[in-house]
Amino acid sequence: MFRRLGTLAMASLLGGAALSAAASTLGDAAAQLGAGQWTVLNRSGDGAGFDYKLIESCQPSGCNDTILNYADKGQWNPNTREIEFLGKGHMAEHKHISYSEASNRWVTRPRPGWACGVSANCYGMIHGYEHSAMNPASGDMYARLASSGTVYKWTRATQSWSQLPNGPSLEVAIAIEYFPEMGGLLMVGTRNGTGEVHLYRESTGNWTQLAGGLGMGPYHNVASYNPVHKVVVFGGGNGSTQLYKVDSSGKVGAIAAAPVGVGIMQSVFTVDPASGRHLLFGSGGGFYEYDVAGNRWSTLSSAGVPLFRTNDSNRIWMRVAVPVSTHGVVAFLSEEGANTRVLLYRHAASVAAPADTTPPAAPSGLTIR
């Protein structure tokens, strides 16, 4: 069932007043969803700010791309109740956009000093890929430059960027993911034709290699932290269905092969924060879930899934997933031209974590677009 969200009452004044968990547009929308249901959270023209102008990425010759291109994941900060996404169009500008549950507004944050503005021959991250991750405890975010071992850290408290010690120099487009139980950042990808897994520990400031010699696609790899099973599922890449999992001890092992190719532009790969099932939306329109405990894939019905593009051979192009742990749903940033929108999906019934009653923090230091 695809349920469209109507106007929901806001129980507080925007611009700083605290909201209870059940009195926000996002919270109310999520609460209305049953298992397998979708709804629209924001759409172009509704005043929330998520329109094509927000996501377009420009260069001197024009604005011909968006920051959602060649990307599939964003970040949720459970403390401040914010979505963060950093992306980039082809040879075009970087943008860091953010959503606040408190105000139900999308804004652009200041562009990082290391990132490209509107300029020609601009590389940097090249695209968003899976080149960003977040420490959910602090809200600090990480971003990796393409074809390099260069990773920057955005400290949420000061909203400033700093460079980490140099990491491994892997392929052009790989994946990073924060692993709370390991206290650091994973980097997974390929070098010299085989896959590697590296960990940056916050406590030591050092990179260490956890595994090598793994069979993965040459680039466009993925990595997804599972908050229920405390593992990261990773791998895939161009032409690959091979995935692995790493646990909090650093043990790496192969899992059942995916039913379709997994990787940027092949799929959107994410996790349901309530049930711990990984979700896979294929470029051909297939919908699948992976059960970590049973190490098995299941094919789900794709009928009526509004995430899929209807007039494109690649059904998941310009789709970015954000697991929203606070409300047990997944948000999807979706480019649809004049109908650009944010969708919410609840995969599992009420098996989520206990209700969060901490009010979201008021946004600060933002520029409304």
Solvent accessible surface area in square Angstrom, and as a share of the most:
residue,aa,sasa,rsa
1,M,147,0.66
2,F,84,0.35
3,R,72,0.26
4,R,162,0.59
5,L,25,0.12
6,G,53,0.51
7,T,146,0.85
8,L,33,0.16
9,A,90,0.69
10,M,65,0.29
11,A,79,0.61
12,S,25,0.16
13,L,147,0.73
14,L,100,0.50
15,G,75,0.72
16,G,41,0.39
17,A,47,0.36
18,A,71,0.55
19,L,4,0.02
20,S,64,0.42
21,A,22,0.17
22,A,80,0.62
23,A,13,0.10
24,S,0,0.00
25,T,14,0.08
26,L,1,0.00
27,G,4,0.04
28,D,30,0.16
29,A,1,0.01
30,A,1,0.01
31,A,83,0.64
32,Q,77,0.34
33,L,9,0.04
34,G,31,0.30
35,A,58,0.45
36,G,33,0.32
37,Q,27,0.12
38,W,7,0.03
39,T,2,0.01
40,V,7,0.04
41,L,9,0.04
42,N,1,0.00
43,R,48,0.17
44,S,32,0.21
45,G,79,0.76
46,D,75,0.39
47,G,54,0.52
48,A,3,0.03
49,G,12,0.11
50,F,0,0.00
51,D,45,0.24
52,Y,72,0.27
53,K,116,0.49
54,L,1,0.01
55,I,0,0.00
56,E,17,0.08
57,S,1,0.01
58,C,17,0.10
59,Q,46,0.20
60,P,90,0.57
61,S,90,0.58
62,G,24,0.23
63,C,55,0.33
64,N,121,0.62
65,D,17,0.09
66,T,1,0.01
67,I,0,0.00
68,L,0,0.00
69,N,14,0.07
70,Y,68,0.26
71,A,8,0.06
72,D,2,0.01
73,K,18,0.08
74,G,4,0.04
75,Q,13,0.06
76,W,17,0.06
77,N,1,0.00
78,P,35,0.22
79,N,76,0.39
80,T,21,0.12
81,R,0,0.00
82,E,2,0.01
83,I,1,0.00
84,E,0,0.00
85,F,2,0.01
86,L,1,0.00
87,G,0,0.00
88,K,0,0.00
89,G,0,0.00
90,H,109,0.48
91,M,38,0.17
92,A,2,0.01
93,E,9,0.04
94,H,0,0.00
95,K,11,0.04
96,H,2,0.01
97,I,0,0.00
98,S,1,0.01
99,Y,1,0.00
100,S,3,0.02
101,E,0,0.00
102,A,7,0.05
103,S,13,0.08
104,N,27,0.14
105,R,68,0.25
106,W,0,0.00
107,V,7,0.04
108,T,14,0.08
109,R,12,0.04
110,P,89,0.56
111,R,101,0.37
112,P,5,0.03
113,G,84,0.81
114,W,42,0.15
115,A,16,0.12
116,C,27,0.16
117,G,22,0.21
118,V,84,0.48
119,S,48,0.31
120,A,68,0.53
121,N,114,0.58
122,C,5,0.03
123,Y,133,0.51
124,G,19,0.19
125,M,0,0.00
126,I,37,0.19
127,H,8,0.03
128,G,2,0.02
129,Y,13,0.05
130,E,1,0.01
131,H,0,0.00
132,S,4,0.03
133,A,0,0.00
134,M,12,0.05
135,N,22,0.11
136,P,46,0.29
137,A,83,0.64
138,S,52,0.33
139,G,0,0.00
140,D,15,0.08
141,M,0,0.00
142,Y,0,0.00
143,A,0,0.00
144,R,0,0.00
145,L,33,0.17
146,A,12,0.10
147,S,64,0.41
148,S,24,0.16
149,G,9,0.09
150,T,25,0.15
151,V,0,0.00
152,Y,35,0.13
153,K,40,0.17
154,W,6,0.02
155,T,40,0.23
156,R,28,0.10
157,A,96,0.75
158,T,94,0.54
159,Q,53,0.24
160,S,54,0.35
161,W,51,0.18
162,S,62,0.40
163,Q,95,0.42
164,L,16,0.08
165,P,67,0.42
166,N,115,0.59
167,G,16,0.15
168,P,14,0.09
169,S,62,0.40
170,L,8,0.04
171,E,66,0.30
172,V,38,0.22
173,A,1,0.01
174,I,0,0.00
175,A,0,0.00
176,I,0,0.00
177,E,19,0.09
178,Y,13,0.05
179,F,0,0.00
180,P,46,0.29
181,E,78,0.35
182,M,8,0.03
183,G,30,0.29
184,G,0,0.00
185,L,1,0.00
186,L,0,0.00
187,M,0,0.00
188,V,0,0.00
189,G,0,0.00
190,T,2,0.01
191,R,81,0.30
192,N,149,0.77
193,G,67,0.64
194,T,60,0.35
195,G,0,0.00
196,E,19,0.08
197,V,0,0.00
198,H,11,0.05
199,L,0,0.00
200,Y,14,0.05
201,R,91,0.33
202,E,61,0.27
203,S,104,0.67
204,T,81,0.47
205,G,19,0.18
206,N,87,0.45
207,W,42,0.15
208,T,68,0.40
209,Q,97,0.43
210,L,52,0.26
211,A,20,0.16
212,G,36,0.34
213,G,62,0.60
214,L,25,0.12
215,G,46,0.45
216,M,21,0.09
217,G,3,0.03
218,P,65,0.41
219,Y,72,0.27
220,H,20,0.09
221,N,0,0.00
222,V,0,0.00
223,A,1,0.01
224,S,9,0.06
225,Y,34,0.13
226,N,0,0.00
227,P,42,0.27
228,V,67,0.38
229,H,63,0.28
230,K,89,0.38
231,V,10,0.06
232,V,0,0.00
233,V,0,0.00
234,F,0,0.00
235,G,0,0.00
236,G,0,0.00
237,G,0,0.00
238,N,49,0.25
239,G,77,0.74
240,S,14,0.09
241,T,51,0.29
242,Q,54,0.24
243,L,0,0.00
244,Y,18,0.07
245,K,71,0.30
246,V,0,0.00
247,D,43,0.23
248,S,53,0.34
249,S,94,0.61
250,G,15,0.14
251,K,150,0.63
252,V,36,0.21
253,G,30,0.29
254,A,69,0.54
255,I,14,0.07
256,A,32,0.25
257,A,60,0.47
258,A,7,0.06
259,P,62,0.39
260,V,47,0.27
261,G,21,0.20
262,V,0,0.00
263,G,0,0.00
264,I,1,0.01
265,M,52,0.23
266,Q,38,0.17
267,S,1,0.01
268,V,1,0.00
269,F,4,0.01
270,T,5,0.03
271,V,5,0.03
272,D,0,0.00
273,P,14,0.09
274,A,7,0.05
275,S,28,0.18
276,G,0,0.00
277,R,77,0.28
278,H,0,0.00
279,L,0,0.00
280,L,0,0.00
281,F,0,0.00
282,G,3,0.02
283,S,33,0.21
284,G,69,0.66
285,G,9,0.09
286,G,22,0.21
287,F,8,0.03
288,Y,25,0.10
289,E,20,0.09
290,Y,1,0.00
291,D,12,0.06
292,V,9,0.05
293,A,85,0.66
294,G,32,0.31
295,N,72,0.37
296,R,135,0.49
297,W,43,0.15
298,S,43,0.28
299,T,105,0.61
300,L,50,0.25
301,S,85,0.55
302,S,44,0.28
303,A,91,0.70
304,G,65,0.63
305,V,16,0.09
306,P,18,0.11
307,L,0,0.00
308,F,8,0.03
309,R,38,0.14
310,T,115,0.67
311,N,147,0.76
312,D,44,0.23
313,S,113,0.73
314,N,27,0.14
315,R,72,0.26
316,I,6,0.03
317,W,73,0.25
318,M,14,0.06
319,R,0,0.00
320,V,0,0.00
321,A,0,0.00
322,V,0,0.00
323,P,36,0.23
324,V,0,0.00
325,S,51,0.33
326,T,20,0.12
327,H,25,0.11
328,G,1,0.01
329,V,0,0.00
330,V,0,0.00
331,A,0,0.00
332,F,0,0.00
333,L,0,0.00
334,S,0,0.00
335,E,16,0.07
336,E,55,0.25
337,G,28,0.26
338,A,102,0.79
339,N,62,0.32
340,T,0,0.00
341,R,27,0.10
342,V,0,0.00
343,L,0,0.00
344,L,0,0.00
345,Y,7,0.02
346,R,28,0.10
347,H,27,0.12
348,A,15,0.11
349,A,58,0.45
350,S,113,0.73
351,V,91,0.52
352,A,40,0.31
353,A,74,0.57
354,P,126,0.79
355,A,95,0.73
356,D,41,0.21
357,T,112,0.65
358,T,81,0.47
359,P,60,0.38
360,P,5,0.03
361,A,45,0.35
362,A,42,0.33
363,P,37,0.24
364,S,63,0.41
365,G,61,0.58
366,L,43,0.21
367,T,81,0.47
368,I,106,0.54
369,R,116,0.42
